[in-house]
Amino acid sequence: MENNPLVEQVVKKKKDARYYLNIVLIVFAAIAIPVTLFVLAFITDHPYFVYISLFVAMFCIYGVWYFVTSLRVEYEYAFLPSILRVDRVIAKRKRKPVVKVDVKKFEDFFPYSDEEMSKRKLAKIYRVAPEEFSEKNYVAVYQHESRGKCAIIFAPNEQLIESMKPCFTGELKKKLYREKRL
């Protein structure tokens, strides 16, 4: 393994039913609002509602574009020596940090399973994987100073996992070796 100080991985969030439902609702609202104003112009006999509806329609077209592109989410995993940082990138125009944790604080690291997750009491779960409930996901459990026990559900590739392994505590390495996960 080469000694690379920085390992990055970008994963795109999968489009699910919620994604398409949001698009349908946004488009419906963008059509309904100007049409309502246009109809209101004939009902109230005030022609300025026609101009308002055209003006609002232009803003709705921009709004649909902005909101639909904002639904495109990527997660960027960056691993510097012993620090895992996860950012949410929205439409490649806005970056929001989600979590930053020292890998040496990991108490457990395992492939995702509903059964295993239901056994644990967690104060906070960061879901930063392309698919929420996938067997390709991994879970890292750690103790946060103020929040308590937290978990990160993410989808690291082999390179990212291999670069994190040397930073695991001896206790975690023994546990993973016994359970044949390492």
Helices and strands as residue ranges (DSSP letters): E 7-12, H 17-44, H 48-70, E 73-80, E 83-90, E 94-102, G 103-105, E 106-111, H 114-118, E 124-127, E 138-144, E 148-154, H 158-164, G 165-167, H 170-178
